[in-house]
Amino acid sequence: MRHVVALTLGLLAVAAGAQPVASWQGCTLHARGAHAEPGPPIPLSARLATDAPVERVVTSGSATIIVDYVGFTSQAQAAFQEAVDIWSTHIASTIPIRARVEFAPLGATTLGSTGPFLSRDFENAPIPQTWYPFAQADALAGEDLFPNPNQDFFYDIVGTFNSNQPAFYFGLDGNPPAGQFDFVTIAL
């Protein structure tokens, strides 16, 4: 089974504004036979449920990552948390990074869809009119640019994983059985 690590970076030149501007860009992974392949993102408005999330804070390495889990079993949360632990050792930021992830029904071949919110034209932005993932924008600005939980753009990263997908492997050893998808790898 192939392991897929999807990374979405949005750097788009657009007209400048006076205040930080926000947007969302994502990547979706689809089951294609015995492996996962990238596909178009699922619109954000179709992915945010209203269930109350379960929060988990991880501080290790050089980043604090706060994850709000919605609809995760304990096994799924442990597997996603393994990915968070890996991220926290490779990311440097003094500003906490917030993620919201949930399990919800998605298309038959969809494994999950996730991505960062993006911001541009914030204080200390190195290149004007350029989009930066929220976590990077916050680190460059030296502050949380969207700190209010009641704002539309509170989370740095938002992800949805398919609750109807029976082939997720939630083990932490990176060794999924044939025909299953390593959830830690999908989360990364």
N, CA, C and O of each residue as an XYZ file, in Angstrom:
752
protein
N       0.841     -1.174      0.000
C       0.000      0.000      0.000
C       0.886      1.238      0.000
O       1.847      1.320      0.765
N       0.569      2.171     -0.835
C       1.327      3.421     -0.864
C       0.902      4.310      0.287
O      -0.259      4.323      0.698
N       1.860      5.041      0.789
C       1.546      6.040      1.813
C       1.526      7.395      1.130
O       2.425      7.728      0.358
N       0.516      8.154      1.415
C       0.356      9.446      0.774
C       0.432     10.532      1.833
O      -0.245     10.461      2.859
N       1.229     11.501      1.586
C       1.262     12.672      2.443
C       0.895     13.863      1.575
O       1.618     14.195      0.636
N      -0.204     14.495      1.877
C      -0.657     15.613      1.059
C      -0.339     16.922      1.759
O      -0.627     17.089      2.944
N       0.248     17.834      1.031
C       0.572     19.148      1.568
C       0.042     20.183      0.603
O       0.381     20.171     -0.580
N      -0.781     21.071      1.101
C      -1.337     22.100      0.246
C      -0.771     23.442      0.664
O      -0.872     23.827      1.829
N      -0.183     24.150     -0.271
C       0.392     25.461     -0.015
C      -0.248     26.435     -0.964
O      -0.140     26.265     -2.178
N      -0.903     27.436     -0.466
C      -1.518     28.399     -1.369
C      -0.773     29.705     -1.359
O      -0.781     30.416     -0.354
N      -0.136     30.032     -2.446
C       0.523     31.317     -2.598
C      -0.034     31.954     -3.865
O       0.393     31.628     -4.972
N      -0.979     32.854     -3.697
C      -1.657     33.453     -4.828
C      -1.512     34.969     -4.765
O      -1.682     35.560     -3.699
N      -1.204     35.599     -5.880
C      -1.114     37.060     -5.930
C      -2.498     37.618     -6.219
O      -3.145     37.244     -7.197
N      -2.951     38.544     -5.324
C      -4.249     39.184     -5.496
C      -4.163     40.629     -5.035
O      -3.127     41.051     -4.523
N      -5.210     41.379     -5.204
C      -5.205     42.795     -4.836
C      -5.038     42.966     -3.324
O      -5.564     42.171     -2.545
N      -4.310     43.997     -2.913
C      -4.007     44.248     -1.497
C      -5.210     44.829     -0.773
O      -6.047     45.492     -1.386
N      -5.302     44.579      0.542
C      -6.330     45.149      1.400
C      -5.684     45.727      2.638
O      -4.516     45.449      2.910
N      -6.420     46.527      3.397
C      -5.864     47.186      4.576
C      -5.768     46.237      5.766
O      -4.835     46.347      6.561
N      -6.708     45.313      5.905
C      -6.746     44.361      7.006
C      -6.344     42.985      6.492
O      -6.391     42.735      5.288
N      -5.941     42.073      7.416
C      -5.682     40.714      6.949
C      -6.925     40.150      6.261
O      -8.047     40.365      6.720
N      -6.728     39.457      5.205
C      -7.811     38.854      4.437
C      -7.704     37.350      4.617
O      -6.598     36.818      4.707
N      -8.835     36.657      4.671
C      -8.804     35.218      4.910
C      -9.511     34.453      3.806
O     -10.424     34.962      3.156
N      -9.068     33.218      3.608
C      -9.637     32.313      2.624
C      -9.348     30.891      3.093
O      -8.680     30.706      4.111
N      -9.844     29.874      2.363
C      -9.557     28.482      2.699
C      -9.136     27.748      1.447
O      -9.705     27.954      0.375
N      -8.130     26.884      1.584
C      -7.678     26.029      0.487
C      -7.487     24.638      1.040
O      -6.904     24.479      2.113
N      -7.957     23.637      0.347
C      -7.858     22.295      0.885
C      -7.401     21.278     -0.131
O      -7.224     21.576     -1.312
N      -7.218     20.075      0.358
C      -6.843     18.936     -0.474
C      -7.687     17.754     -0.022
O      -7.880     17.536      1.174
N      -8.183     16.998     -0.985
C      -9.008     15.843     -0.689
C      -8.290     14.587     -1.161
O      -7.714     14.573     -2.248
N      -8.321     13.533     -0.350
C      -7.754     12.247     -0.743
C      -8.886     11.277     -1.041
O      -9.852     11.185     -0.284
N      -8.760     10.553     -2.152
C      -9.768      9.584     -2.573
C      -9.152      8.193     -2.619
O      -7.980      8.034     -2.960
N      -9.953      7.183     -2.271
C      -9.517      5.791     -2.382
C      -9.565      5.399     -3.850
O     -10.609      5.508     -4.493
N      -8.448      4.949     -4.376
C      -8.356      4.477     -5.759
C      -7.718      3.099     -5.723
O      -6.494      2.964     -5.731
N      -8.557      2.090     -5.683
C      -8.036      0.740     -5.555
C      -7.384      0.576     -4.201
O      -8.026      0.781     -3.171
N      -6.111      0.207     -4.195
C      -5.400     -0.052     -2.941
C      -4.565      1.129     -2.480
O      -3.728      0.974     -1.591
N      -4.772      2.317     -3.064
C      -3.998      3.474     -2.627
C      -4.864      4.735     -2.633
O      -5.988      4.724     -3.134
N      -4.330      5.814     -2.073
C      -5.040      7.086     -1.995
C      -4.454      8.052     -3.022
O      -3.245      8.078     -3.253
N      -5.336      8.847     -3.635
C      -4.913      9.837     -4.609
C      -5.564     11.170     -4.279
O      -6.684     11.203     -3.771
N      -4.869     12.277     -4.566
C      -5.470     13.587     -4.318
C      -6.577     13.892     -5.314
O      -6.594     13.378     -6.432
N      -7.497     14.737     -4.881
C      -8.588     15.181     -5.744
C      -9.005     16.581     -5.346
O      -8.370     17.183     -4.479
N     -10.054     17.120     -5.951
C     -10.484     18.485     -5.624
C     -11.021     18.570     -4.199
O     -11.589     17.602     -3.695
N     -10.845     19.727     -3.541
C     -11.336     19.870     -2.166
C     -12.857     19.902     -2.099
O     -13.531     20.310     -3.044
N     -13.376     19.463     -0.963
C     -14.802     19.564     -0.681
C     -15.031     20.976     -0.161
O     -14.271     21.434      0.692
N     -16.054     21.687     -0.645
C     -16.278     23.059     -0.161
C     -16.396     23.097      1.358
O     -17.053     22.246      1.959
N     -15.760     24.080      1.969
C     -15.737     24.192      3.427
C     -17.146     24.270      4.004
O     -17.417     23.656      5.036
N     -18.039     25.004      3.367
C     -19.390     25.168      3.902
C     -20.126     23.842      4.019
O     -21.053     23.725      4.821
N     -19.734     22.844      3.239
C     -20.376     21.532      3.282
C     -19.750     20.633      4.331
O     -20.187     19.494      4.498
N     -18.718     21.123      5.057
C     -17.971     20.229      5.925
C     -18.032     20.578      7.397
O     -17.626     19.747      8.209
N     -18.504     21.730      7.798
C     -18.478     22.104      9.208
C     -19.780     21.703      9.904
O     -20.834     22.281      9.637
N     -19.705     20.733     10.776
C     -20.866     20.308     11.566
C     -20.982     21.218     12.783
O     -20.058     21.969     13.094
N     -22.100     21.150     13.458
C     -22.312     22.007     14.620
C     -22.098     21.265     15.937
O     -22.315     21.841     17.003
N     -21.679     20.009     15.888
C     -21.433     19.247     17.115
C     -20.348     19.908     17.952
O     -19.421     20.515     17.415
N     -20.465     19.789     19.255
C     -19.442     20.334     20.143
C     -18.181     19.479     20.057
O     -18.253     18.262     20.227
N     -17.036     20.093     19.797
C     -15.797     19.318     19.671
C     -15.190     18.962     21.023
O     -15.492     19.592     22.037
N     -14.338     17.954     21.027
C     -13.537     17.579     22.184
C     -12.147     18.140     21.938
O     -11.527     17.823     20.923
N     -11.648     18.968     22.845
C     -10.370     19.637     22.620
C      -9.213     18.862     23.229
O      -9.341     18.278     24.305
N      -8.079     18.863     22.529
C      -6.845     18.237     23.016
C      -5.698     19.168     22.675
O      -5.561     19.576     21.522
N      -4.871     19.514     23.651
C      -3.742     20.416     23.453
C      -2.454     19.617     23.527
O      -2.253     18.831     24.453
N      -1.579     19.822     22.543
C      -0.280     19.155     22.517
C       0.795     20.221     22.427
O       0.777     21.052     21.519
N       1.724     20.202     23.360
C       2.882     21.071     23.276
C       4.102     20.186     23.315
O       4.385     19.544     24.326
N       4.817     20.152     22.223
C       6.070     19.414     22.163
C       6.878     20.012     21.041
O       6.344     20.763     20.225
N       8.139     19.700     20.984
C       8.970     20.308     19.953
C       8.926     21.814     20.109
O       9.184     22.341     21.191
N       8.602     22.500     19.036
C       8.584     23.955     19.093
C       7.246     24.531     18.648
O       7.197     25.637     18.111
N       6.158     23.791     18.867
C       4.829     24.288     18.531
C       3.787     23.726     19.490
O       3.912     22.603     19.979
N       2.763     24.526     19.748
C       1.595     24.081     20.492
C       0.469     23.933     19.487
O       0.138     24.878     18.770
N      -0.122     22.744     19.437
C      -1.214     22.475     18.507
C      -2.441     22.088     19.318
O      -2.404     21.146     20.110
N      -3.521     22.821     19.116
C      -4.778     22.583     19.821
C      -5.749     21.995     18.801
O      -6.040     22.619     17.780
N      -6.245     20.800     19.079
C      -7.133     20.117     18.144
C      -8.511     19.971     18.779
O      -8.634     19.498     19.909
N      -9.536     20.373     18.056
C     -10.918     20.134     18.442
C     -11.409     18.955     17.609
O     -11.505     19.052     16.386
N     -11.723     17.830     18.280
C     -12.176     16.609     17.620
C     -13.697     16.539     17.653
O     -14.307     16.781     18.694
N     -14.310     16.212     16.526
C     -15.756     16.044     16.447
C     -16.036     14.678     15.825
O     -15.624     14.407     14.697
N     -16.733     13.824     16.561
C     -17.141     12.537     16.034
C     -16.027     11.507     15.909
O     -16.180     10.533     15.173
N     -14.922     11.692     16.600
C     -13.791     10.763     16.549
C     -13.961      9.687     17.616
O     -14.314      9.988     18.756
N     -13.709      8.434     17.246
C     -13.615      7.371     18.248
C     -12.279      7.553     18.970
O     -11.432      8.328     18.525
N     -12.094      6.850     20.068
C     -10.819      6.970     20.790
C      -9.660      6.461     19.929
O      -8.564      7.018     19.992
N      -9.879      5.418     19.127
C      -8.818      4.910     18.248
C      -8.473      5.918     17.159
O      -7.298      6.143     16.872
N      -9.486      6.524     16.553
C      -9.253      7.525     15.507
C      -8.532      8.742     16.084
O      -7.634      9.295     15.449
N      -8.927      9.157     17.288
C      -8.277     10.303     17.923
C      -6.822      9.984     18.234
O      -5.956     10.834     18.027
N      -6.535      8.802     18.716
C      -5.142      8.426     19.006
C      -4.306      8.439     17.729
O      -3.157      8.880     17.751
N      -4.866      7.961     16.621
C      -4.133      7.957     15.347
C      -3.911      9.373     14.838
O      -2.819      9.698     14.372
N      -4.939     10.224     14.921
C      -4.759     11.613     14.484
C      -3.764     12.317     15.394
O      -2.945     13.115     14.936
N      -3.841     12.017     16.679
C      -2.922     12.632     17.637
C      -1.476     12.249     17.332
O      -0.566     13.047     17.555
N      -1.257     11.044     16.828
C       0.087     10.632     16.411
C       0.597     11.561     15.302
O       1.762     11.959     15.308
N      -0.279     11.902     14.358
C       0.101     12.854     13.298
C       0.396     14.234     13.889
O       1.352     14.892     13.481
N      -0.421     14.671     14.848
C      -0.196     15.966     15.505
C       1.155     15.977     16.216
O       1.887     16.965     16.148
N       1.481     14.892     16.891
C       2.769     14.803     17.581
C       3.928     14.913     16.589
O       4.949     15.531     16.890
N       3.769     14.316     15.414
C       4.802     14.427     14.377
C       4.896     15.865     13.890
O       5.996     16.406     13.776
N       3.756     16.494     13.600
C       3.760     17.892     13.151
C       4.467     18.790     14.157
O       5.279     19.637     13.785
N       4.150     18.598     15.439
C       4.662     19.520     16.462
C       6.182     19.488     16.578
O       6.779     20.426     17.105
N       6.811     18.431     16.099
C       8.278     18.374     16.148
C       8.922     18.985     14.905
O      10.138     19.169     14.863
N       8.114     19.298     13.899
C       8.641     19.859     12.647
C       8.189     21.287     12.386
O       8.584     21.884     11.384
N       7.376     21.837     13.258
C       6.833     23.181     13.082
C       7.344     24.065     14.212
O       7.355     23.655     15.372
N       7.763     25.269     13.871
C       8.217     26.225     14.882
C       7.267     27.419     14.889
O       7.108     28.102     13.878
N       6.641     27.662     16.032
C       5.777     28.828     16.186
C       5.557     29.105     17.663
O       5.384     28.182     18.459
N       5.566     30.373     18.023
C       5.238     30.760     19.392
C       3.738     30.979     19.549
O       3.247     31.143     20.666
N       3.018     30.981     18.448
C       1.563     31.169     18.456
C       0.900     29.793     18.349
O       1.217     29.036     17.432
N      -0.013     29.455     19.264
C      -0.688     28.158     19.168
C      -1.389     27.978     17.825
O      -1.936     28.929     17.267
N      -1.366     26.766     17.320
C      -1.999     26.403     16.060
C      -3.280     25.658     16.391
O      -3.256     24.694     17.156
N      -4.413     26.098     15.817
C      -5.698     25.487     16.111
C      -6.196     24.689     14.910
O      -6.177     25.170     13.777
N      -6.641     23.466     15.175
C      -7.194     22.611     14.127
C      -8.551     22.082     14.574
O      -8.771     21.813     15.755
N      -9.436     21.942     13.632
C     -10.747     21.334     13.882
C     -10.895     20.194     12.897
O     -10.852     20.400     11.684
N     -11.070     18.986     13.422
C     -11.215     17.815     12.559
C     -12.461     17.046     12.970
O     -12.822     16.995     14.146
N     -13.103     16.453     11.984
C     -14.316     15.707     12.288
C     -14.464     14.515     11.367
O     -13.865     14.457     10.293
N     -15.274     13.564     11.808
C     -15.710     12.465     10.972
C     -17.134     12.786     10.551
O     -17.985     13.096     11.385
N     -17.385     12.709      9.245
C     -18.709     12.962      8.689
C     -18.835     12.162      7.391
O     -17.823     11.825      6.776
N     -20.051     11.858      6.973
C     -20.227     11.128      5.717
C     -19.711     11.958      4.537
O     -20.047     13.135      4.405
N     -18.898     11.339      3.689
C     -18.376     11.973      2.480
C     -18.636     11.033      1.306
O     -19.224      9.967      1.487
N     -18.212     11.409      0.129
C     -18.398     10.573     -1.054
C     -17.814      9.187     -0.880
O     -16.932      8.973     -0.049
N     -18.308      8.250     -1.665
C     -17.940      6.835     -1.528
C     -16.443      6.590     -1.600
O     -15.929      5.737     -0.877
N     -15.732      7.313     -2.451
C     -14.286      7.088     -2.580
C     -13.459      8.094     -1.789
O     -12.231      8.005     -1.786
N     -14.098      9.043     -1.123
C     -13.364     10.085     -0.408
C     -12.868      9.570      0.935
O     -13.645      9.040      1.729
N     -11.568      9.729      1.187
C     -10.990      9.375      2.485
C     -11.095     10.559      3.436
O     -11.481     10.400      4.594
N     -10.757     11.723      2.954
C     -10.826     12.915      3.778
C     -10.464     14.140      2.973
O      -9.931     14.044      1.868
N     -10.761     15.290      3.542
C     -10.454     16.559      2.910
C     -10.011     17.513      4.003
O     -10.706     17.678      5.005
N      -8.866     18.137      3.817
C      -8.353     19.025      4.847
C      -7.480     20.097      4.223
O      -6.994     19.946      3.102
N      -7.290     21.159      4.945
C      -6.419     22.216      4.454
C      -6.409     23.400      5.381
O      -7.201     23.480      6.320
N      -5.503     24.326      5.110
C      -5.381     25.505      5.965
C      -6.270     26.640      5.486
O      -6.618     26.722      4.308
N      -6.631     27.511      6.415
C      -7.154     28.804      6.028
C      -5.950     29.638      5.623
O      -4.832     29.377      6.065
N      -6.174     30.627      4.796
C      -5.090     31.452      4.267
C      -5.342     32.917      4.599
O      -6.490     33.350      4.694
N      -4.266     33.677      4.773
C      -4.361     35.100      5.058
C      -3.333     35.857      4.225
O      -2.299     35.302      3.850
N      -3.616     37.112      3.940
C      -2.673     37.961      3.217
C      -2.758     39.371      3.768
O      -3.714     39.723      4.459
N      -1.756     40.171      3.460
C      -1.720     41.590      3.794
C      -1.819     41.863      5.290
O      -2.448     42.838      5.701
N      -1.209     41.019      6.101
C      -1.159     41.208      7.548
C       0.149     41.926      7.892
O       1.065     41.996      7.073
N       0.221     42.458      9.113
C       1.439     43.139      9.557
C       2.609     42.155      9.551
O       2.460     41.018      9.998
N       3.744     42.570      9.062
C       4.979     41.785      8.945
C       4.929     40.730      7.838
O       5.784     39.845      7.801
N       3.954     40.804      6.942
C       3.925     39.867      5.812
C       5.148     40.143      4.944
O       5.348     41.278      4.513
N       5.975     39.123      4.677
C       7.198     39.356      3.902
C       6.955     39.792      2.460
O       7.730     40.568      1.900
N       5.869     39.288      1.860
C       5.577     39.637      0.466
C       4.126     40.119      0.395
O       3.208     39.339      0.649
N       3.906     41.394      0.054
C       2.539     41.902     -0.042
C       1.727     41.133     -1.091
O       2.279     40.596     -2.051
N       0.410     41.093     -0.888
C      -0.527     40.488     -1.819
C      -0.250     38.993     -2.046
O      -0.522     38.459     -3.121
N       0.287     38.340     -1.035
C       0.597     36.914     -1.124
C      -0.132     36.179     -0.008
O      -0.132     36.622      1.141
N      -0.750     35.059     -0.349
C      -1.476     34.259      0.631
C      -0.514     33.381      1.420
O       0.398     32.782      0.850
N      -0.722     33.306      2.753
C       0.056     32.454      3.650
C      -0.915     31.609      4.474
O      -1.960     32.112      4.886
N      -0.594     30.328      4.726
C      -1.427     29.540      5.649
C      -1.497     30.249      7.003
O      -0.509     30.825      7.456
N      -2.662     30.205      7.643
C      -2.864     30.921      8.905
C      -1.740     30.718      9.912
O      -1.244     31.687     10.487
N      -1.334     29.477     10.131
C      -0.307     29.217     11.141
C       0.982     29.963     10.796
O       1.629     30.519     11.683
N       1.354     29.979      9.536
C       2.548     30.705      9.114
C       2.327     32.218      9.228
O       3.222     32.940      9.667
N       1.155     32.698      8.841
C       0.842     34.121      8.951
C       0.887     34.576     10.409
O       1.444     35.630     10.714
N       0.299     33.778     11.314
C       0.328     34.107     12.741
C       1.762     34.182     13.251
O       2.115     35.110     13.978
N       2.590     33.208     12.875
C       3.993     33.185     13.315
C       4.736     34.412     12.789
O       5.517     35.020     13.521
N       4.502     34.778     11.544
C       5.172     35.947     10.963
C       4.672     37.248     11.596
O       5.454     38.174     11.810
N       3.377     37.319     11.893
C       2.796     38.521     12.501
C       3.126     38.628     13.984
O       3.073     39.715     14.559
N       3.471     37.485     14.610
C       3.763     37.486     16.035
C       2.524     37.518     16.899
O       2.604     37.831     18.087
N       1.374     37.199     16.320
C       0.108     37.187     17.065
C      -0.912     36.345     16.305
O      -0.766     36.090     15.109
N      -1.943     35.923     17.022
C      -3.050     35.206     16.392
C      -3.897     36.246     15.668
O      -4.516     37.093     16.311
N      -3.931     36.192     14.343
C      -4.640     37.191     13.549
C      -6.156     37.060     13.637
O      -6.874     38.034     13.407
N      -6.650     35.874     13.965
C      -8.084     35.639     14.077
C      -8.360     34.881     15.379
O      -8.699     33.699     15.339
N      -8.218     35.549     16.544
C      -8.277     34.862     17.842
C      -9.680     34.583     18.373
O      -9.819     33.828     19.335
N     -10.716     35.159     17.789
C     -12.060     35.052     18.324
C     -12.731     33.751     17.872
O     -12.915     33.551     16.671
N     -13.101     32.861     18.805
C     -13.724     31.596     18.408
C     -15.070     31.777     17.714
O     -15.575     30.836     17.102
N     -15.652     32.956     17.798
C     -16.928     33.209     17.128
C     -16.753     33.705     15.698
O     -17.735     33.916     14.987
N     -15.498     33.892     15.276
C     -15.233     34.315     13.904
C     -15.325     33.137     12.944
O     -15.146     31.985     13.341
N     -15.605     33.433     11.683
C     -15.626     32.388     10.665
C     -14.254     31.766     10.471
O     -14.157     30.590     10.121
N     -13.200     32.526     10.689
C     -11.840     32.062     10.407
C     -11.028     31.869     11.681
O      -9.905     32.364     11.774
N     -11.576     31.159     12.662
C     -10.892     30.933     13.929
C      -9.817     29.850     13.815
O      -8.735     29.991     14.385
N     -10.103     28.776     13.087
C      -9.166     27.656     13.001
C      -8.104     27.901     11.944
O      -8.364     28.529     10.918
N      -6.899     27.397     12.206
C      -5.816     27.466     11.225
C      -5.986     26.388     10.168
O      -5.681     26.605      8.995
N      -6.476     25.222     10.586
C      -6.643     24.065      9.708
C      -8.003     23.434     10.014
O      -8.389     23.323     11.178
N      -8.723     23.025      8.976
C     -10.000     22.349      9.145
C      -9.960     21.084      8.298
O      -9.547     21.114      7.138
N     -10.393     19.969      8.887
C     -10.386     18.716      8.139
C     -11.608     17.867      8.422
O     -12.159     17.893      9.523
N     -12.026     17.113      7.416
C     -13.121     16.168      7.559
C     -12.671     14.832      6.992
O     -12.091     14.772      5.907
N     -12.937     13.770      7.724
C     -12.594     12.413      7.300
C     -13.890     11.621      7.167
O     -14.854     11.862      7.895
N     -13.903     10.684      6.238
C     -15.119      9.968      5.884
C     -15.545      8.966      6.960
O     -14.869      7.963      7.190
N     -16.665      9.248      7.609
C     -17.181      8.354      8.652
C     -17.741      7.064      8.064
O     -17.967      6.103      8.800
N     -17.969      7.025      6.753
C     -18.479      5.813      6.089
C     -17.364      4.964      5.493
O     -17.643      3.975      4.815
N     -16.116      5.326      5.730
C     -14.976      4.594      5.161
C     -14.607      3.435      6.090
O     -14.107      3.673      7.190
N     -14.838      2.196      5.678
C     -14.554      1.056      6.550
C     -13.088      0.603      6.513
O     -12.698     -0.266      7.292
N     -12.276      1.176      5.626
C     -10.921      0.660      5.437
C      -9.836      1.496      6.119
O      -8.667      1.399      5.748
N     -10.199      2.309      7.101
C      -9.167      3.047      7.844
C      -8.489      2.111      8.842
O      -9.153      1.344      9.538
N      -7.180      2.184      8.902
C      -6.388      1.453      9.896
C      -5.927      2.474     10.922
O      -5.210      3.413     10.575
N      -6.327      2.311     12.185
C      -6.025      3.279     13.233
C      -4.838      2.887     14.101
O      -4.602      3.514     15.133
N      -4.092      1.871     13.708
C      -2.895      1.490     14.447
C      -1.824      2.572     14.345
O      -1.870      3.429     13.463
N      -0.866      2.517     15.255
C       0.194      3.535     15.305
C       1.530      3.013     14.787
O       2.551      3.690     14.907
N       1.526      1.810     14.210
C       2.789      1.207     13.772
C       3.110      1.442     12.299
O       4.155      0.995     11.826
N       2.236      2.136     11.558
C       2.485      2.410     10.146
C       2.451      1.167      9.276
O       3.022      1.160      8.185
N       1.789      0.115      9.741
C       1.786     -1.150      9.031
C       0.344     -1.649      8.830
O      -0.063     -2.634      9.447
N      -0.426     -0.967      7.966
C      -1.818     -1.382      7.790
C      -1.925     -2.711      7.046
O      -1.097     -3.009      6.186
N      -2.931     -3.502      7.371
C      -3.165     -4.740      6.625
C      -3.518     -4.414      5.167
O      -3.918     -3.292      4.855
N      -3.371     -5.383      4.298
C      -3.716     -5.207      2.884
C      -5.159     -4.715      2.764
O      -6.053     -5.208      3.453
N      -5.371     -3.747      1.891
C      -6.709     -3.230      1.657
C      -7.163     -2.164      2.626
O      -8.297     -1.694      2.535
N      -6.292     -1.761      3.569
C      -6.655     -0.709      4.516
C      -5.749      0.502      4.324
O      -4.643      0.390      3.797
N      -6.244      1.675      4.766
C      -5.509      2.925      4.643
C      -5.020      3.373      6.004
O      -5.802      3.486      6.948
N      -3.725      3.627      6.106
C      -3.103      4.059      7.359
C      -3.605      5.459      7.694
O      -3.264      6.417      7.000
N      -4.415      5.592      8.753
C      -5.036      6.860      9.091
C      -4.002      7.910      9.487
O      -4.185      9.087      9.179
N      -2.925      7.516     10.158
C      -1.880      8.478     10.535
C      -1.312      9.126      9.269
O      -1.136     10.344      9.217
N      -1.032      8.322      8.268
C      -0.501      8.841      7.003
C      -1.515      9.736      6.313
O      -1.149     10.795      5.803
N      -2.778      9.339      6.285
C      -3.815     10.169      5.675
C      -3.907     11.491      6.405
O      -4.021     12.536      5.765
N      -3.861     11.476      7.733
C      -3.932     12.702      8.527
C      -2.735     13.611      8.266
O      -2.885     14.832      8.213
N      -1.561     13.032      8.103
C      -0.381     13.857      7.802
C      -0.549     14.549      6.467
O       0.338     15.288      6.039
